[in-house]
Amino acid sequence: MELKRVLEGVPLISEIPAALAGAEVRGLAYDSRRVEEGYLFFAFAGAKTDGARFANAAVENGALAVVSESPAFAGFNGMWLHVPHGRQALASASRNFYNKPDERLALTAVTGTNGKTTSTLLIDSILRAAGKTTALIGTIEYHLAGRVLPAVNTTPESLDLFRMFHDLEQAGGTHATLEASSHALDLGRIFAMQFHTAGFTNFTRDHLDYHHTMEAYFAAKQLLFTPRSGPPPRFAVVNADDEASSRLRFSSETEVFWYGIRQQPSKERWVRATDISSSFEGLRFTVAVGDARFAVESPLVGHINVYNILLACSAALTYGLSEQDIQNGVRELRSVPGRFERVEEGQPFMVVVDYAHTDDALRNVITVARQMKPKRVITLFGCGGDRDRSKRPLMGMAAAELSDSVVLTSDNPRSEDPLAIMNDAMVGVQRYDTPCAAEPDRERAIKKAIESAGPGDVVILAGKGHETYQVLRDGPIPFDDRQVARRALRSFGYKRST
């Protein structure tokens, strides 16, 4: 594709040289190591380094030109195109290069603090139950027309997204569902994309290390519904029971479906759960849509998943899918990795691993455990390093207030001292009289939590969920709470019967 077509609609500070406008672009890259002959290299600042540092390396690898929001620097040896915003330029160019697949695919994006992963997995399950060939892009892994790919970010860079959309279309796919993180929305990773449906789960404190204020964090979420570029979503599905939903703004072009448990007679399109039955085996309830009613059953446990299922049902309705497709898709999602995931080795108590890493998520997962009517709830948790310090005592308060016993440990300390992080969380724990053991070594802490459990108890290992690593000062090491818990249980003599 000609350079001028690739950059069509991209604002430019410096004009495209006439000699370059008709040049053939063979590919796009934002990593200089992936540049080949005839590529455009997009250089923008990342979390750890500025891509402009690798501009000369990209040219040496054959780049036609470098596109950057920074002006060319002294000593640069190639063609430089100056743009106002590097990531937005990459998004628009990627969309052009892959011939705008978002205009033909039906895209669903879900944002919110908690519940994005489960909600998107449910939506994808319903779509596949309806016979659709799909893509799923989220925190745990990416699915592309039946293939499973490792997840790099919750929401990848725009180039990676458009490449996956193109590949999905080539495979005969029709629908793609993705988690839209606040970082991705703010940075412009989904800039210029056209969405059929946008979902909103809830809004609680998180990511203030990046956004700094709750107002800025909310403004990033708002971008999914009133984007900086491109049309607004055709449909929005929004949690009416979450206070923050009343602050969301919608375009007159967007048709809004509201979902929830509490009655909201003022809502025009209302998807509500009634007759909820929650047990150790899962959930059963009735979905009411206007005068229509249909029953759903799910192996997922806890009232919090009622909301995730309602969001998925609402999204399915925006696609006109049948009640049977919805019922089948909800029933077929047996579990979500790292979300109240059970570890079974024949022990007389429950051990669950959960990704909860905010105070609100911790409250939710402990509440789910409480609904099982256990004798005791033992909660192990830690807080991440190089992240919002202000949520650490709040997490400590949530764990101590709702649990019978707490084990405070390390999560992903990154560059911080694990003991300093634990001290921040302990401030919140100590506001209650709940027994608390502190152990910075996470493996020993997991063993201690399991050792303290008796018949009928629930042990929650919170924070890391599906993650298979722990990030220390010197980098990541292999670490999977599920495997560690399984080893601990076996060390105490438990063994699952085959």
TIDREN-992890 format. One line per 8 residues: number of its first residue (from 0); for each residue x, y, z of C-alpha. Coordinates in steps of 0.02 Angstrom, whole numbers, plus 32768, in hexadecimal, padded with zeros to 4 digits. Layout:
residues N
NUM) X:Y:Z | ...
This chain:
residues 498
0) 8000:8000:8000 | 8040:80AE:7FD4 | 8080:8118:8064 | 8003:81A3:8044 | 7F74:8125:8053 | 7FBB:80DA:80F3 | 7FC4:8187:8141 | 7F1C:81C2:80FE
8) 7EC3:8220:8189 | 7F5E:8226:81F8 | 7F84:82DA:822E | 8035:830C:81FD | 80A3:8396:8240 | 8121:8379:81B5 | 80E3:8355:8104 | 8106:82B2:80AA
16) 8192:82D2:802D | 8151:82C1:7F7B | 81D5:823E:7F53 | 8198:81D3:7FE3 | 80DB:81E5:7FD0 | 80CC:815C:7F4E | 8146:80E4:7FA2 | 8104:8036:7FC6
24) 80EF:800F:8080 | 810A:7F56:80A0 | 80E5:7F59:815A | 80D8:7FBC:81FC | 8138:7FA8:829E | 814F:7FFF:8345 | 81DF:7F8C:8377 | 827E:7FAF:8313
32) 82AE:7EF6:831E | 8215:7ECB:82B5 | 8239:7F49:822C | 825B:7F03:817F | 827B:7F52:80D6 | 81F0:7FCA:80A7 | 81A4:7FD9:8155 | 8167:8075:81B0
40) 81AE:8080:825F | 8142:80D7:82E3 | 81AB:811C:8371 | 8151:8151:840F | 8177:8150:84C8 | 8150:80B1:8528 | 814F:808C:85E1 | 820B:8070:85E8
48) 8259:80BC:854D | 823B:8130:84BA | 822D:80DC:8410 | 8287:816F:83C0 | 8328:812A:840A | 831C:809B:838D | 82F5:8103:82F3 | 83A0:80EC:82A4
56) 8398:8030:82C4 | 82EF:802C:826B | 8338:8086:81D4 | 83CA:800E:81D1 | 834A:7F80:81CC | 82F8:7FCC:8133 | 8274:8045:8174 | 822E:80BD:80F1
64) 8212:8142:8176 | 81FE:815F:8230 | 8158:81A4:826F | 8163:81FB:8318 | 8114:8281:8383 | 81C5:82BF:83A9 | 8228:8325:832B | 82BB:82D3:82D5
72) 835A:82D6:833B | 840A:8303:8307 | 8464:8271:82BA | 83C9:821B:8273 | 83EF:81D0:81C9 | 8346:81B5:8177 | 8299:81FD:8150 | 8238:8241:81E6
80) 817C:8264:81E9 | 8147:82D2:827B | 8096:82B4:82BF | 8035:82FD:8353 | 8016:8253:83A6 | 807B:81B7:8382 | 8001:8131:83C0 | 7F6D:8184:836C
88) 7FD0:818B:82CA | 7FFA:80D2:82DD | 7F41:80A7:82F8 | 7F05:8106:825F | 7F92:80C4:81F2 | 7F75:8011:822C | 7EBC:8021:8206 | 7EE5:805F:8157
96) 7F6C:7FDD:8138 | 7EF8:7F4D:8163 | 7E69:7F98:80FE | 7DF9:7FC7:8191 | 7DC2:7F1B:81CF | 7D60:7F6B:825E | 7CE0:7FA4:81DC | 7CB7:7EEF:81B1
104) 7CD4:7E95:8256 | 7C5F:7EAA:82EA | 7CCD:7EEA:8379 | 7C9E:7EE8:8431 | 7D09:7F3D:84B5 | 7CEE:7F34:8571 | 7D37:7FAF:85ED | 7D29:7FC4:86AA
112) 7D95:7FA2:8743 | 7D61:7EEE:8765 | 7D09:7E67:8701 | 7D4E:7E8B:8653 | 7DA1:7DE2:863D | 7D0C:7D7A:8673 | 7C91:7DE5:8611 | 7CF4:7DDA:856F
120) 7D0C:7D1E:8583 | 7C4F:7D0D:8598 | 7C2B:7D77:84FF | 7CA4:7D11:8497 | 7C58:7C6F:84D7 | 7BAA:7CA9:84A4 | 7BE6:7CDF:83F8 | 7C3A:7C37:83DC
128) 7B9D:7BDD:8419 | 7B42:7C3E:8390 | 7BBB:7BF6:8310 | 7C27:7C91:82F9 | 7CE2:7C8B:82D5 | 7D2D:7D04:8351 | 7DC3:7D59:839D | 7DD6:7D7C:8457
136) 7E5A:7DF5:8497 | 7E76:7E0B:8550 | 7EDE:7DFA:85ED | 7EF5:7D3D:85F2 | 7F12:7D11:853B | 7EDD:7D3A:848B | 7E6E:7CC6:8423 | 7E6C:7CD7:8366
144) 7DF9:7C68:82FF | 7E1C:7BD2:836F | 7ED5:7BF7:838C | 7F15:7C2A:8437 | 7F9C:7CB0:843E | 7FF9:7CF2:84D7 | 7FBB:7D98:851C | 803B:7E25:8524
152) 7FC9:7EB0:8563 | 7F12:7EB1:8596 | 7EF7:7F1E:84FC | 7F83:7F10:847A | 7FC6:7FA0:8411 | 7F55:7FD3:8381 | 7FC6:7F84:82FF | 7FB8:7EDB:8354
160) 7EFC:7EEE:8363 | 7EE1:7F1A:82AC | 7F55:7E8D:8278 | 7EEC:7E13:82DE | 7E4C:7E5A:8295 | 7E94:7E42:81E7 | 7EC6:7D8E:820F | 7E1A:7D6C:8257
168) 7DC7:7DAD:81BA | 7E3A:7D42:814E | 7E03:7CAB:81B5 | 7D4C:7CD1:8195 | 7D2E:7D1E:8240 | 7CA7:7D9B:8265 | 7CB2:7DD3:831C | 7D3E:7E0E:838E
176) 7D2F:7E32:8448 | 7DB3:7E8E:84AC | 7DD8:7ED6:8556 | 7DF3:7F92:854C | 7E67:7FC4:85D9 | 7E6F:8078:8615 | 7F26:807F:85E0 | 7EFA:8049:8530
184) 7E6C:80C6:8524 | 7ED6:8155:8562 | 7F6F:812A:84F9 | 7F0B:8115:8459 | 7F21:805B:843A | 7E6C:804E:83FD | 7E6B:80FA:83AF | 7DFF:8106:8310
192) 7DB1:8059:8325 | 7CF9:8041:8301 | 7C9E:7FDC:8387 | 7BF7:7F88:8376 | 7BE2:7F75:8433 | 7C3A:7FC5:84C9 | 7C23:7F7C:8578 | 7C3D:7FC8:8625
200) 7C51:7F59:86BF | 7C74:7FCB:8753 | 7CE8:8052:8791 | 7D52:804A:882F | 7DFD:8084:8866 | 7E90:8042:87FF | 7F22:8078:8791 | 7F3E:811E:87E8
208) 7FF8:8105:87D1 | 7FD4:8129:8719 | 7F39:8199:8719 | 7F61:81F3:87BE | 7EAA:8223:87DF | 7E05:81C7:87DB | 7DC4:824E:8766 | 7E4B:822A:86E6
216) 7E30:816F:86FA | 7D75:8183:86D8 | 7D98:81F6:8644 | 7DFE:816A:85F5 | 7D6B:80F1:8608 | 7CF8:8173:85BC | 7D5E:8170:851B | 7D13:80C8:84EB
224) 7C67:8119:84E0 | 7C97:81C4:849D | 7D39:81A4:843E | 7DB8:8225:8408 | 7DAA:81E8:8355 | 7D30:8181:82F2 | 7C78:8162:8311 | 7C33:8134:83BD
232) 7BFF:807F:83DA | 7B58:804B:8390 | 7B27:7FFE:8437 | 7B5C:8011:84EC | 7B38:7F92:8576 | 7B4A:7FE2:8621 | 7B3E:7FA9:86D6 | 7AAE:8012:8719
240) 7AD2:7FD9:87CC | 7B7F:8028:87CC | 7B7E:80DD:8807 | 7BFC:8115:8786 | 7B8C:80E4:86F5 | 7B1F:817D:8715 | 7BB6:81E9:86E7 | 7BD5:8197:863F
248) 7BA8:81FC:85A6 | 7B66:81B0:8505 | 7B52:81EE:8455 | 7AA2:81FE:840F | 7ADA:817C:8390 | 7AF7:80F9:8417 | 7A69:8088:8450 | 7A80:805F:8509
256) 7A53:7FBA:855E | 7A53:7FC6:861C | 7A6C:7F29:8684 | 7A65:7F05:873E | 7A0C:7EB3:87CE | 79B5:7F47:881F | 7914:7F81:87CA | 792F:801D:875F
264) 7886:8045:8710 | 78C9:80E5:86C1 | 793E:8084:864F | 78FA:8068:859F | 795C:7FCC:8571 | 796B:7F6A:8611 | 79BC:7EBE:8628 | 799F:7E7F:86D9
272) 79C6:7DE4:873F | 793C:7D9C:87AE | 7925:7CFE:8815 | 79E0:7CED:8832 | 7A1D:7C4A:887B | 7AD5:7C41:88AC | 7B29:7BA2:88E8 | 7BCD:7B46:88EB
280) 7B9E:7AFD:8841 | 7B80:7BA6:87EE | 7AF7:7C22:87C3 | 7A44:7C14:8786 | 79D4:7CA8:8764 | 7954:7CF2:86EE | 7982:7D78:8671 | 78F5:7DF5:8657
288) 78FA:7E5E:85B8 | 785D:7EC6:85AC | 77CE:7E49:85B1 | 783E:7DB8:857C | 7888:7D3D:85F9 | 7907:7CB2:85E8 | 796C:7C4B:8664 | 7A2A:7C3F:8668
296) 7A9C:7BC7:86C5 | 7B56:7BE0:86DE | 7BDF:7B7C:8734 | 7C2B:7C23:876B | 7C0F:7C49:8823 | 7BE3:7CE6:8884 | 7B6B:7D76:886E | 7BF3:7DE0:881C
304) 7BE7:7D6C:8786 | 7B2E:7D93:8774 | 7B66:7E3E:8736 | 7BE8:7DF5:86C0 | 7B66:7D7F:8677 | 7AE7:7E0C:8665 | 7B67:7E75:8607 | 7B89:7DE3:8591
312) 7ACE:7DC4:8579 | 7AB3:7E7C:8552 | 7B43:7E7D:84D4 | 7AFA:7DE1:8482 | 7A53:7E39:8472 | 7AA5:7EC8:8413 | 7AD6:7E44:8392 | 7A27:7DFB:838B
320) 7A60:7D51:83CC | 79DD:7CD6:8407 | 79B2:7CA9:84BA | 79F1:7BF8:8499 | 7A99:7C38:845B | 7AA8:7CA2:84F8 | 7A79:7C11:8569 | 7AF3:7B9B:8514
328) 7B83:7C17:8514 | 7B6D:7C44:85CC | 7B62:7B8D:85FE | 7BFB:7B5A:8597 | 7C75:7BD0:85EE | 7CA6:7B59:867A | 7D28:7BC6:86D0 | 7D99:7C5D:86BB
336) 7E53:7C44:86DC | 7E87:7C9C:877C | 7DD7:7CD7:87A5 | 7D9A:7C79:883F | 7DF5:7BE4:87F5 | 7DF2:7B4C:8867 | 7E8C:7AE4:8890 | 7E56:7A34:88BC
344) 7EC3:79AE:8909 | 7E3F:7954:896F | 7E4E:79CA:8A04 | 7DB5:79E5:8A76 | 7DB8:7AA1:8A5A | 7DB2:7B11:89C1 | 7E4B:7B67:8977 | 7E2B:7BEA:88F2
352) 7E9F:7C59:888C | 7E60:7D03:8857 | 7EA7:7D99:87FA | 7E5C:7E16:8876 | 7EDC:7EA2:8889 | 7E71:7F36:88BE | 7E0F:7F4F:895F | 7D69:7F44:8901
360) 7D9B:7EA3:88A9 | 7DD9:7E5B:894E | 7D33:7E82:899F | 7CD8:7E30:890F | 7D3C:7D8E:8915 | 7D2D:7D80:89D3 | 7C72:7D9F:89C5 | 7C66:7D11:8946
368) 7CBF:7CA1:89C2 | 7C4A:7CD7:8A4E | 7BB5:7CA6:89E4 | 7BF6:7BF1:89EC | 7BD0:7BF4:8AA9 | 7C80:7BBC:8ADB | 7CBA:7BA4:8B8D | 7D46:7C23:8B71
376) 7D8D:7C8C:8AE4 | 7E4B:7C97:8AE0 | 7E88:7D1E:8A68 | 7F3A:7D2B:8A27 | 7F63:7DCA:89C9 | 7FF0:7E41:899A | 8000:7EE5:893D | 8061:7F0B:889F
384) 80FD:7F77:88A1 | 8115:8012:8836 | 8058:8029:8835 | 7FD9:8093:8890 | 8012:8092:8946 | 7F71:80DE:8987 | 7F0C:803F:8965 | 7F7C:7FD3:89D3
392) 7F2D:7FFE:8A7D | 7E81:7FF4:8A2A | 7EA7:7F42:89F3 | 7EE2:7F1B:8AA3 | 7E3F:7F5E:8AEA | 7DD7:7EF9:8A6F | 7E32:7E57:8A97 | 7E2D:7E6F:8B54
400) 7D79:7EAC:8B5D | 7D2E:7E1A:8AFD | 7DA3:7D88:8B24 | 7DB9:7D1D:8BC0 | 7E75:7D16:8BA6 | 7EEF:7D72:8B36 | 7F9A:7D43:8AF1 | 7FF5:7DDD:8AAF
408) 807D:7DB9:8A30 | 80D7:7DF9:8995 | 8085:7E08:88EA | 80EB:7E53:885B | 8160:7EC7:88BC | 81BF:7EFF:8820 | 8242:7F7F:8854 | 81FB:7F9D:8903
416) 822A:7F4B:89A7 | 81A6:7EC4:89C9 | 81A8:7EEA:8A84 | 8185:7FA2:8A64 | 80F0:7F74:89F7 | 80AF:7EFD:8A7E | 80C1:7F84:8B02 | 8051:7FF6:8A9A
424) 7FCB:7F6F:8A91 | 7FDE:7F42:8B49 | 7FA1:7FF1:8B77 | 7EF6:7FBF:8B36 | 7EF9:7F0F:8B7E | 7F1B:7F52:8C2C | 7E7A:7FB6:8C2F | 7E26:7F10:8C59
432) 7E49:7E88:8CD8 | 7E52:7E00:8C52 | 7EE4:7D89:8C6E | 7F6C:7DAE:8BEF | 800E:7D55:8BC2 | 8091:7DB0:8B5B | 8105:7D4D:8AEA | 8162:7DA3:8A5A
440) 818F:7CFF:8A03 | 80F1:7CDD:899F | 810C:7C21:8992 | 8124:7C0F:8A4D | 808E:7C81:8A69 | 801E:7C14:89FC | 8057:7B7A:8A5B | 8032:7BD4:8B00
448) 7F82:7C04:8AC7 | 7F5B:7B53:8A90 | 7FA6:7B07:8B2D | 7F32:7B71:8B99 | 7E94:7B36:8B3E | 7E1C:7AB6:8B84 | 7D83:7A59:8B43 | 7D01:7ACE:8AFC
456) 7D76:7B64:8AEA | 7D99:7BCA:8A4D | 7E4B:7C02:8A28 | 7E58:7C93:89AC | 7EFF:7CB0:8955 | 7EE3:7D5E:890F | 7F43:7DD1:889C | 7F98:7D6E:8814
464) 7F0F:7D01:87CE | 7F3F:7CBC:8723 | 7FF0:7D04:8728 | 807D:7C86:8719 | 8108:7CF9:8755 | 8138:7D6E:87E2 | 818E:7E12:87BA | 8221:7E36:882D
472) 82A4:7EBF:882C | 8313:7E5B:87B6 | 8285:7E28:8743 | 81FE:7DA2:8739 | 8210:7CF3:877E | 819C:7C5E:875E | 8111:7C5C:87E1 | 8060:7C19:87D4
480) 7FF1:7C21:886F | 7F90:7B88:8831 | 802C:7B1C:8821 | 8072:7B59:88C7 | 7FCD:7B35:891E | 7FC7:7A87:88D1 | 8077:7A62:890F | 804B:7AA0:89BC
488) 7FAE:7A34:89C5 | 8011:799B:8990 | 8097:79C0:8A10 | 800E:79B2:8A95 | 7FDC:7907:8A52 | 7F48:7935:89E6 | 7F3C:78E3:893C | 7EAF:78F0:88C0
496) 7E65:7847:8895 | 7E68:781C:87DB
